[in-house]
Amino acid sequence: MARVKGALATRKRRKKILKLAKGYWGAKSKHFKMAKEAVMKSGNYAYIGRKQRKRDFRRLWITRISSGCKANGINYSTFMNGLKKAGITLNRKMLSEIAIADPEAFTALVEQAKAAL
């Protein structure tokens, strides 16, 4: 039987890595060895970034809610406590959208939270 060489599999593997490294600066997009390292590193950054995005958005929503609360004379933690006691279950994303888009409605929520305390 003829001996099977690994050229096809090797070329396929290298092309896959170089395709992923397309657009990288300098030799990282041309040389397989450097491209492989760069792709592995970027994969780690992407993995970490998917976790960080959730934290970053939550932090942004809290900041927006907090600024809306300060405009209405209440702090963030008191407001959230008041909402919980009033039985209003809006998540932080929706609260931040209300604080930006509809300040009157947010003021009404603040009043309900104050009344529940």
PEKA-V517466 format. One record per helix or strand of 2 or more residues. SS is the DSSP state (h for helix, s for strand). FROM is the first residue (numbers start at 0). TO is the last residue. Records with the same first field share a line. If there is no record, write none. Layout:
SS: FROM-TO / FROM-TO
This chain:
h: 6-19 / 25-28 / 31-70 / 75-85 / 91-100 / 102-115
